[in-house]
Amino acid sequence: MPKVRIIILVALALSLGFHAGLLALSMVKAQPHRSSTVSESLHVRLVIAPIEEIRHASNAGQAKRASLAQLTTGSLAHSTKSRSKPSIPTPPNVEEKERVRIADSIPLPPVPEKKLASMPAPPAPTSEEWKLASTYTLKNSKRYRYNWGQLVRSMMGTAVEGPQQGQVRLHIEIAPNGKIAKVEVLWTTSETAEKLALQAIRSLPPLPPTPTGKPLVFEKTISFEPNEREWPPIYKYDCLPDPPSFHNPFAWDGSSTQHTAQEHPETGSPLPSAPPQTDCPPDSSSDSIDAEEKDMKRQFDQWGSGRLNGVD
């Protein structure tokens, strides 16, 4: 047994020595090579080449790069057959100028002219209408006043839509013999309408005497517009008494006697109205169909459910 142990120990020692020798030999071989790479100096030699050789070299390099790029693009085109060609971006200002140039070159469609609204002058009152008006005394000679306004408007011509259209409010005084005594412009919305109205008044033909034989004083609005503003009046209610006028019990002009105790209009007695007219003159002609139709339309527009409910 001791002999076997000795042999094993000797073999182990020999193995360790052999491996240690190999390790030392490898380290010795590698160390001179590393030191030689570090210790060796680098020598660089610069030589000036002629220009011709440089050009040839650059041309050759460009040709080589072009061939490499050709090969690369060829391989890419082979791998991607359906790739689209890249587009060159255009600056925004160039695109805008091109768009404007194309838009200017396209002819614009003709714009249809707008047809302006117009309304011809109404016909002048007939001799029969003036005959009825000269004897009608109700409502401050209502027929006479209406015929006078129609006559003035008939002499003003056709009203056309535009800045010349408008209305003019006049204060008129007519002498008992039918001549114009005074004309005053209260307000106007068109210089053209005012000018035409005054010109028509100066050119009026002789008028019949006033129905009452007294000066006739009234205010009249002449409309010079391309839409209908005045309709034939209704005369069948002229014999009825006028409705009581409103009186504000709290108003005071500052000079008259101020009453301290006043009856409220809702609880007190109503204001006295005009007595009914018993001597209503007979009228040989009733209201025309046109007047009745316009009166019903005016009442429907004023009191219709759509207007009361705020629907146009």
Secondary structure in CASP SS format (residue, H / E / C, confidence):
PFRMAT SS
TARGET T0000
AUTHOR 0000-0000-0000
METHOD secondary structure of the structure
MODEL  1
M C 1.00
P H 1.00
K H 1.00
V H 1.00
R H 1.00
I H 1.00
I H 1.00
I H 1.00
L H 1.00
V H 1.00
A H 1.00
L H 1.00
A H 1.00
L H 1.00
S H 1.00
L H 1.00
G H 1.00
F H 1.00
H H 1.00
A H 1.00
G H 1.00
L H 1.00
L H 1.00
A H 1.00
L H 1.00
S H 1.00
M H 1.00
V H 1.00
K H 1.00
A H 1.00
Q H 1.00
P H 1.00
H H 1.00
R H 1.00
S H 1.00
S H 1.00
T H 1.00
V H 1.00
S H 1.00
E C 1.00
S C 1.00
L C 1.00
H C 1.00
V C 1.00
R C 1.00
L C 1.00
V C 1.00
I C 1.00
A C 1.00
P C 1.00
I H 1.00
E H 1.00
E H 1.00
I H 1.00
R H 1.00
H H 1.00
A H 1.00
S H 1.00
N H 1.00
A H 1.00
G H 1.00
Q H 1.00
A H 1.00
K H 1.00
R H 1.00
A H 1.00
S H 1.00
L H 1.00
A H 1.00
Q H 1.00
L H 1.00
T H 1.00
T H 1.00
G H 1.00
S H 1.00
L H 1.00
A H 1.00
H H 1.00
S H 1.00
T C 1.00
K C 1.00
S C 1.00
R C 1.00
S C 1.00
K C 1.00
P C 1.00
S C 1.00
I C 1.00
P C 1.00
T C 1.00
P C 1.00
P H 1.00
N H 1.00
V H 1.00
E H 1.00
E H 1.00
K H 1.00
E H 1.00
R H 1.00
V H 1.00
R H 1.00
I H 1.00
A H 1.00
D H 1.00
S H 1.00
I C 1.00
P C 1.00
L C 1.00
P C 1.00
P C 1.00
V C 1.00
P C 1.00
E C 1.00
K C 1.00
K C 1.00
L C 1.00
A C 1.00
S E 1.00
M E 1.00
P C 1.00
A C 1.00
P C 1.00
P C 1.00
A C 1.00
P C 1.00
T C 1.00
S H 1.00
E H 1.00
E H 1.00
W H 1.00
K H 1.00
L H 1.00
A H 1.00
S C 1.00
T C 1.00
Y C 1.00
T C 1.00
L H 1.00
K H 1.00
N H 1.00
S H 1.00
K H 1.00
R H 1.00
Y H 1.00
R H 1.00
Y H 1.00
N H 1.00
W H 1.00
G H 1.00
Q H 1.00
L H 1.00
V H 1.00
R H 1.00
S H 1.00
M C 1.00
M C 1.00
G C 1.00
T C 1.00
A E 1.00
V E 1.00
E C 1.00
G C 1.00
P C 1.00
Q C 1.00
Q C 1.00
G E 1.00
Q E 1.00
V E 1.00
R E 1.00
L E 1.00
H E 1.00
I E 1.00
E E 1.00
I E 1.00
A C 1.00
P C 1.00
N C 1.00
G C 1.00
K C 1.00
I E 1.00
A E 1.00
K E 1.00
V E 1.00
E E 1.00
V E 1.00
L E 1.00
W E 1.00
T E 1.00
T C 1.00
S C 1.00
E H 1.00
T H 1.00
A H 1.00
E H 1.00
K H 1.00
L H 1.00
A H 1.00
L H 1.00
Q H 1.00
A H 1.00
I H 1.00
R H 1.00
S C 1.00
L C 1.00
P C 1.00
P C 1.00
L C 1.00
P C 1.00
P C 1.00
T C 1.00
P C 1.00
T C 1.00
G C 1.00
K C 1.00
P C 1.00
L E 1.00
V E 1.00
F E 1.00
E E 1.00
K E 1.00
T E 1.00
I E 1.00
S E 1.00
F E 1.00
E C 1.00
P C 1.00
N C 1.00
E C 1.00
R C 1.00
E C 1.00
W C 1.00
P C 1.00
P C 1.00
I C 1.00
Y C 1.00
K C 1.00
Y C 1.00
D C 1.00
C C 1.00
L C 1.00
P C 1.00
D C 1.00
P C 1.00
P C 1.00
S C 1.00
F C 1.00
H C 1.00
N C 1.00
P C 1.00
F C 1.00
A C 1.00
W C 1.00
D C 1.00
G C 1.00
S C 1.00
S C 1.00
T C 1.00
Q C 1.00
H C 1.00
T C 1.00
A C 1.00
Q C 1.00
E C 1.00
H C 1.00
P C 1.00
E C 1.00
T C 1.00
G C 1.00
S C 1.00
P C 1.00
L C 1.00
P C 1.00
S C 1.00
A C 1.00
P C 1.00
P C 1.00
Q C 1.00
T C 1.00
D C 1.00
C C 1.00
P C 1.00
P C 1.00
D C 1.00
S C 1.00
S C 1.00
S C 1.00
D C 1.00
S C 1.00
I H 1.00
D H 1.00
A H 1.00
E H 1.00
E H 1.00
K H 1.00
D H 1.00
M H 1.00
K H 1.00
R H 1.00
Q H 1.00
F H 1.00
D H 1.00
Q H 1.00
W H 1.00
G C 1.00
S H 1.00
G H 1.00
R H 1.00
L H 1.00
N C 1.00
G C 1.00
V C 1.00
D C 1.00
END
